[in-house]
């Protein structure tokens, strides 16, 4: 049975969603970083917060399920 036009478009949409999904997951990381900076005074500075983030990602790479795909923090957070 041949693919319909909708099915062909659905495949293309899925590819775009996969890409935008990474942006969404990176945004979740930004929210996590903001939360940790607000909760812990010692992480208020960007360098300290970034160093702590990298240490946590190295020591517990599967701590959050989405870290399998994206474990960095966007530059704007």
Residue pairs with C-beta under 8 A, 6 or more apart in sequence:
21 69
22 69
22 70
25 66
25 69
25 70
26 70
26 72
26 73
26 74
27 74
28 64
28 66
29 66
29 70
29 71
29 72
29 73
29 74
29 77
30 73
30 74
30 76
30 77
32 64
33 49
33 53
33 73
33 77
34 77
36 43
36 49
36 52
36 53
37 43
37 44
37 49
42 48
43 49
43 52
50 73
53 73
56 63
57 67
57 71
61 67
61 71
62 68
